[in-house]
Amino acid sequence: MASGDGGHLRRWLRGMGRLGLMLACGLAGAWGALAVWFQLPAGPAVRVVVAVLWGVAAAVALHGCATPRRRWRRLAAFAVLSCALLGGWATIQPRQDRQWADDVAQPLHARIDGDRLLVDNVRNFHWRGQDDYDVRWERREYDLSQLRSVDLILSYWMGPAIAHTLVSFGFADGRQLVFSLEIRKERGESFSALGGFFRRFEAVLVAADERDIVQVRTNVRGEDVYLYRLHGLSPQAMRELVHSYVARGQQLERMPEFYNTLTSNCTTVVFELMRRVAPRLPLDYRLLLSGYLADYAADVGGLAPGVPLAQLRERGRITLRAREAGDAADFSRRIREGVPGIAEGKTR
């Protein structure tokens, strides 16, 4: 290689190394500022000051990447600060003993004895408003030999790409049991999708009556809700899916976990559990953009066969039917009227 070519290569490598350092400093600065904002145990004013100071330290390190003089001193100082921040981050652990909001106060506590599914705390609130409701946690028993159906429910709360995912199990007696992985809010706390990346919330698996968990979204939160009948699951596969939910609930009781907006959320847990039943389910970007989960389910043959996706969406929209059904005893039947794959007048 000619000496001129060698000089060009060295300059190129130095330039790429400098660019890598700048990118690392920029990412560390952004991540650190957000971590401080969401996790520093102090008031908003203090958190703002510390986050700004962290940003200044990152900017100094970033400037050092572009100027050879004293570059390594600046980078070394920022590296020490980053290690200290990471050390503090490692001490943040999920807990079970906070003052939880009423609707997530009781995590799924269930066990299976043969064909008997025993759930000690099915949520069955009566909702009149966001802060106006009757608290009811009920002990219920289900016969798994009478399990007949599994439905996917998507509740849209932030545009077409983001939805909350619920799974509803139907039994021969017309009852529905819904499982939902949710953030475990503390009293007075509200959800932040960004905070979900920074260990801001614990995760909780809730078992709920279908009327409760659907109407709190359609009637109280103003969300748009869709229901799809899942096809291709054998009775044994349905049972195994219930077993997986119960095991997941027991795991969270033993070892609490953080909710993560990207990697451990209401959709990824459904995929994780479904893969135990159908191991060949492919990974797909729509598992992250949960609003498109119905498209994914249709592509893998999981929805009513032969029905166009647009029709599945149109007839699966249950928002208005849920609002009109009110407290009707046949709430689950009413919201399923016209949903493809479900016989007229049936829930299963």
Protein Blocks (a to p, Z undefined) as FASTA:
>chain_A
ZZklmmmmmmmmmmmmmmmmmmmmmmmmmmmmmmmmmmmccdfklmmmmmmmmmmmmmmm
mmmmmpmghklmmmmmmmmmmmmmmmmmmmpccdfkbccdfklmpgcddddehjaccdfb
dcfdddfbfklccdddddddddfklpcbdcdddddfebjkbccdddddddfkopacdddd
dddddehiacdfklmmnopaccddddddfklmmmmmmmmnopacdddddehiafklmmmm
mmmmmmmmmmmmmmccdddfklocfklmmmmmmmmmmmmbccdfklmmmmlmmmmmmmno
pacehiafklmmmmmpmklmmmmnmmafklmmmmmgopahiaghiaZZ
